[in-house]
Structure formats: C-alpha cells, structure tokens
Amino acid sequence: MYRILFLIALVGICIPVGYYLLKPKERKTELPVAHNGQRISEFKFLNQDGDTISKAEISNKIV
C-alpha cells in the first residue's frame, strides 16, 4: 500500500519538475541597445591605438 502511494507521490513530483527543466526557454528577439545606438553584439573594443581587441586580451587586462 505504501509502495503505491510513494510511487504516485514520486510521479507527481517528477512530472512538473521534468516539464520545467525540459520546456524550451523563452528567447528575447531584440538585442539590447547601448547609449550610442549600437547593438550590444556590434560593439568593438578599441585599444589606445584604435585597433580592435579580442575578448581574450580584455580578460587578460582585467586580471
């Protein structure tokens, strides 16, 4: 008897949790806009000479 109740409770917990974990995530279609009107993904980071720098160089400078 307790085995059946335990299985029912287990299924009752697993179904909503599984649905929450497996449902497709909502995606925002618009990219955030910066103050200068550029899209965030279009940003290029410039060093003092005006050349673009890679993300690796930025993370090296931060550390």
N, CA, C and O atoms as a GROMACS GRO file, in nm:
protein
  252
    1MET      N    1   0.083  -0.120   0.000
    1MET     CA    2   0.000   0.000   0.000
    1MET      C    3   0.088   0.126   0.000
    1MET      O    4   0.068   0.217  -0.080
    2TYR      N    5   0.185   0.130   0.091
    2TYR     CA    6   0.272   0.247   0.098
    2TYR      C    7   0.359   0.261  -0.026
    2TYR      O    8   0.396   0.372  -0.066
    3ARG      N    9   0.391   0.147  -0.086
    3ARG     CA   10   0.471   0.150  -0.208
    3ARG      C   11   0.396   0.222  -0.321
    3ARG      O   12   0.455   0.301  -0.394
    4ILE      N   13   0.268   0.194  -0.332
    4ILE     CA   14   0.187   0.258  -0.437
    4ILE      C   15   0.175   0.408  -0.411
    4ILE      O   16   0.187   0.488  -0.503
    5LEU      N   17   0.151   0.447  -0.286
    5LEU     CA   18   0.142   0.590  -0.253
    5LEU      C   19   0.274   0.661  -0.280
    5LEU      O   20   0.276   0.774  -0.329
    6PHE      N   21   0.385   0.593  -0.248
    6PHE     CA   22   0.517   0.652  -0.273
    6PHE      C   23   0.539   0.673  -0.422
    6PHE      O   24   0.590   0.777  -0.463
    7LEU      N   25   0.500   0.574  -0.504
    7LEU     CA   26   0.517   0.587  -0.649
    7LEU      C   27   0.430   0.700  -0.705
    7LEU      O   28   0.473   0.774  -0.793
    8ILE      N   29   0.308   0.712  -0.655
    8ILE     CA   30   0.220   0.819  -0.701
    8ILE      C   31   0.279   0.955  -0.664
    8ILE      O   32   0.278   1.047  -0.746
    9ALA      N   33   0.330   0.968  -0.543
    9ALA     CA   34   0.390   1.095  -0.500
    9ALA      C   35   0.515   1.125  -0.582
    9ALA      O   36   0.538   1.240  -0.621
   10LEU      N   37   0.595   1.023  -0.610
   10LEU     CA   38   0.717   1.042  -0.687
   10LEU      C   39   0.685   1.090  -0.828
   10LEU      O   40   0.748   1.183  -0.878
   11VAL      N   41   0.587   1.028  -0.891
   11VAL     CA   42   0.546   1.069  -1.026
   11VAL      C   43   0.488   1.210  -1.021
   11VAL      O   44   0.512   1.290  -1.111
   12GLY      N   45   0.411   1.240  -0.917
   12GLY     CA   46   0.351   1.373  -0.905
   12GLY      C   47   0.455   1.483  -0.889
   12GLY      O   48   0.430   1.597  -0.927
   13ILE      N   49   0.569   1.450  -0.832
   13ILE     CA   50   0.676   1.548  -0.818
   13ILE      C   51   0.761   1.555  -0.945
   13ILE      O   52   0.801   1.663  -0.988
   14CYS      N   53   0.787   1.440  -1.004
   14CYS     CA   54   0.878   1.436  -1.119
   14CYS      C   55   0.819   1.499  -1.244
   14CYS      O   56   0.892   1.559  -1.322
   15ILE      N   57   0.689   1.487  -1.266
   15ILE     CA   58   0.630   1.540  -1.389
   15ILE      C   59   0.645   1.693  -1.398
   15ILE      O   60   0.695   1.741  -1.499
   16PRO      N   61   0.604   1.771  -1.297
   16PRO     CA   62   0.622   1.916  -1.310
   16PRO      C   63   0.768   1.959  -1.314
   16PRO      O   64   0.803   2.052  -1.387
   17VAL      N   65   0.854   1.893  -1.236
   17VAL     CA   66   0.996   1.928  -1.235
   17VAL      C   67   1.058   1.899  -1.372
   17VAL      O   68   1.134   1.980  -1.425
   18GLY      N   69   1.027   1.783  -1.428
   18GLY     CA   70   1.077   1.748  -1.560
   18GLY      C   71   1.026   1.842  -1.667
   18GLY      O   72   1.100   1.880  -1.758
   19TYR      N   73   0.900   1.880  -1.657
   19TYR     CA   74   0.845   1.974  -1.755
   19TYR      C   75   0.916   2.109  -1.745
   19TYR      O   76   0.948   2.170  -1.848
   20TYR      N   77   0.940   2.155  -1.623
   20TYR     CA   78   1.008   2.283  -1.605
   20TYR      C   79   1.150   2.279  -1.661
   20TYR      O   80   1.195   2.376  -1.723
   21LEU      N   81   1.220   2.169  -1.641
   21LEU     CA   82   1.358   2.160  -1.688
   21LEU      C   83   1.367   2.141  -1.839
   21LEU      O   84   1.464   2.184  -1.900
   22LEU      N   85   1.268   2.076  -1.899
   22LEU     CA   86   1.278   2.042  -2.041
   22LEU      C   87   1.206   2.138  -2.133
   22LEU      O   88   1.225   2.133  -2.255
   23LYS      N   89   1.123   2.226  -2.078
   23LYS     CA   90   1.048   2.317  -2.166
   23LYS      C   91   1.145   2.412  -2.236
   23LYS      O   92   1.248   2.449  -2.180
   24PRO      N   93   1.111   2.453  -2.359
   24PRO     CA   94   1.201   2.544  -2.431
   24PRO      C   95   1.208   2.679  -2.361
   24PRO      O   96   1.108   2.732  -2.313
   25LYS      N   97   1.327   2.733  -2.357
   25LYS     CA   98   1.348   2.862  -2.292
   25LYS      C   99   1.297   2.974  -2.381
   25LYS      O  100   1.309   2.968  -2.504
   26GLU      N  101   1.242   3.078  -2.319
   26GLU     CA  102   1.198   3.194  -2.395
   26GLU      C  103   1.321   3.275  -2.434
   26GLU      O  104   1.411   3.297  -2.353
   27ARG      N  105   1.323   3.318  -2.559
   27ARG     CA  106   1.437   3.397  -2.605
   27ARG      C  107   1.390   3.536  -2.642
   27ARG      O  108   1.284   3.554  -2.703
   28LYS      N  109   1.469   3.633  -2.606
   28LYS     CA  110   1.438   3.770  -2.644
   28LYS      C  111   1.486   3.792  -2.786
   28LYS      O  112   1.600   3.759  -2.821
   29THR      N  113   1.399   3.848  -2.868
   29THR     CA  114   1.436   3.864  -3.008
   29THR      C  115   1.521   3.988  -3.031
   29THR      O  116   1.606   3.989  -3.120
   30GLU      N  117   1.501   4.092  -2.951
   30GLU     CA  118   1.576   4.214  -2.974
   30GLU      C  119   1.700   4.217  -2.886
   30GLU      O  120   1.698   4.175  -2.770
   31LEU      N  121   1.807   4.266  -2.943
   31LEU     CA  122   1.929   4.283  -2.867
   31LEU      C  123   1.921   4.413  -2.789
   31LEU      O  124   1.857   4.508  -2.835
   32PRO      N  125   1.982   4.421  -2.674
   32PRO     CA  126   1.984   4.547  -2.601
   32PRO      C  127   2.060   4.654  -2.677
   32PRO      O  128   2.157   4.626  -2.748
   33VAL      N  129   2.016   4.778  -2.661
   33VAL     CA  130   2.077   4.889  -2.734
   33VAL      C  131   2.158   4.972  -2.637
   33VAL      O  132   2.114   5.002  -2.526
   34ALA      N  133   2.278   5.010  -2.680
   34ALA     CA  134   2.365   5.092  -2.596
   34ALA      C  135   2.324   5.239  -2.608
   34ALA      O  136   2.235   5.273  -2.685
   35HIS      N  137   2.391   5.324  -2.530
   35HIS     CA  138   2.356   5.466  -2.531
   35HIS      C  139   2.386   5.533  -2.665
   35HIS      O  140   2.320   5.629  -2.702
   36ASN      N  141   2.484   5.481  -2.737
   36ASN     CA  142   2.518   5.543  -2.864
   36ASN      C  143   2.436   5.486  -2.980
   36ASN      O  144   2.460   5.521  -3.096
   37GLY      N  145   2.340   5.398  -2.951
   37GLY     CA  146   2.253   5.345  -3.055
   37GLY      C  147   2.302   5.216  -3.118
   37GLY      O  148   2.231   5.157  -3.199
   38GLN      N  149   2.423   5.172  -3.083
   38GLN     CA  150   2.474   5.047  -3.138
   38GLN      C  151   2.408   4.928  -3.068
   38GLN      O  152   2.372   4.937  -2.951
   39ARG      N  153   2.393   4.820  -3.140
   39ARG     CA  154   2.351   4.696  -3.076
   39ARG      C  155   2.469   4.644  -2.995
   39ARG      O  156   2.585   4.661  -3.032
   40ILE      N  157   2.437   4.579  -2.883
   40ILE     CA  158   2.543   4.531  -2.793
   40ILE      C  159   2.636   4.433  -2.866
   40ILE      O  160   2.757   4.434  -2.844
   41SER      N  161   2.580   4.348  -2.954
   41SER     CA  162   2.663   4.248  -3.020
   41SER      C  163   2.757   4.310  -3.124
   41SER      O  164   2.850   4.245  -3.171
   42GLU      N  165   2.732   4.436  -3.159
   42GLU     CA  166   2.816   4.501  -3.260
   42GLU      C  167   2.931   4.580  -3.198
   42GLU      O  168   3.010   4.642  -3.270
   43PHE      N  169   2.941   4.577  -3.065
   43PHE     CA  170   3.047   4.653  -3.000
   43PHE      C  171   3.183   4.601  -3.040
   43PHE      O  172   3.205   4.480  -3.049
   44LYS      N  173   3.272   4.692  -3.064
   44LYS     CA  174   3.412   4.654  -3.084
   44LYS      C  175   3.491   4.732  -2.979
   44LYS      O  176   3.477   4.853  -2.965
   45PHE      N  177   3.574   4.660  -2.907
   45PHE     CA  178   3.655   4.724  -2.806
   45PHE      C  179   3.784   4.772  -2.871
   45PHE      O  180   3.850   4.698  -2.944
   46LEU      N  181   3.819   4.895  -2.844
   46LEU     CA  182   3.937   4.954  -2.907
   46LEU      C  183   4.046   4.974  -2.803
   46LEU      O  184   4.020   5.010  -2.689
   47ASN      N  185   4.169   4.949  -2.845
   47ASN     CA  186   4.280   4.981  -2.758
   47ASN      C  187   4.323   5.126  -2.783
   47ASN      O  188   4.256   5.197  -2.859
   48GLN      N  189   4.432   5.172  -2.723
   48GLN     CA  190   4.469   5.313  -2.734
   48GLN      C  191   4.510   5.352  -2.876
   48GLN      O  192   4.502   5.469  -2.911
   49ASP      N  193   4.552   5.255  -2.958
   49ASP     CA  194   4.590   5.286  -3.096
   49ASP      C  195   4.470   5.288  -3.190
   49ASP      O  196   4.484   5.323  -3.307
   50GLY      N  197   4.351   5.250  -3.139
   50GLY     CA  198   4.234   5.246  -3.224
   50GLY      C  199   4.210   5.113  -3.291
   50GLY      O  200   4.120   5.100  -3.374
   51ASP      N  201   4.291   5.013  -3.256
   51ASP     CA  202   4.272   4.879  -3.312
   51ASP      C  203   4.174   4.801  -3.224
   51ASP      O  204   4.166   4.823  -3.103
   52THR      N  205   4.101   4.711  -3.287
   52THR     CA  206   4.008   4.630  -3.208
   52THR      C  207   4.085   4.525  -3.130
   52THR      O  208   4.185   4.473  -3.178
   53ILE      N  209   4.036   4.494  -3.010
   53ILE     CA  210   4.100   4.394  -2.927
   53ILE      C  211   4.004   4.276  -2.911
   53ILE      O  212   3.882   4.293  -2.918
   54SER      N  213   4.058   4.160  -2.889
   54SER     CA  214   3.976   4.041  -2.871
   54SER      C  215   3.932   4.031  -2.725
   54SER      O  216   3.985   4.100  -2.637
   55LYS      N  217   3.834   3.945  -2.701
   55LYS     CA  218   3.786   3.925  -2.565
   55LYS      C  219   3.896   3.867  -2.476
   55LYS      O  220   3.901   3.897  -2.357
   56ALA      N  221   3.984   3.785  -2.533
   56ALA     CA  222   4.092   3.726  -2.453
   56ALA      C  223   4.185   3.834  -2.402
   56ALA      O  224   4.230   3.829  -2.287
   57GLU      N  225   4.214   3.932  -2.486
   57GLU     CA  226   4.302   4.041  -2.442
   57GLU      C  227   4.235   4.124  -2.334
   57GLU      O  228   4.301   4.170  -2.240
   58ILE      N  229   4.103   4.143  -2.346
   58ILE     CA  230   4.033   4.221  -2.244
   58ILE      C  231   4.037   4.147  -2.110
   58ILE      O  232   4.063   4.208  -2.007
   59SER      N  233   4.010   4.015  -2.114
   59SER     CA  234   4.009   3.941  -1.988
   59SER      C  235   4.149   3.936  -1.927
   59SER      O  236   4.162   3.933  -1.805
   60ASN      N  237   4.254   3.937  -2.009
   60ASN     CA  238   4.390   3.940  -1.956
   60ASN      C  239   4.417   4.073  -1.888
   60ASN      O  240   4.486   4.078  -1.786
   61LYS      N  241   4.363   4.182  -1.944
   61LYS     CA  242   4.387   4.313  -1.884
   61LYS      C  243   4.309   4.330  -1.756
   61LYS      O  244   4.354   4.398  -1.664
   62ILE      N  245   4.191   4.270  -1.748
   62ILE     CA  246   4.111   4.281  -1.626
   62ILE      C  247   4.179   4.208  -1.512
   62ILE      O  248   4.182   4.256  -1.399
   63VAL      N  249   4.233   4.092  -1.541
   63VAL     CA  250   4.301   4.012  -1.438
   63VAL      C  251   4.438   4.070  -1.416
   63VAL      O  252   4.513   4.019  -1.333
   0.00000   0.00000   0.00000
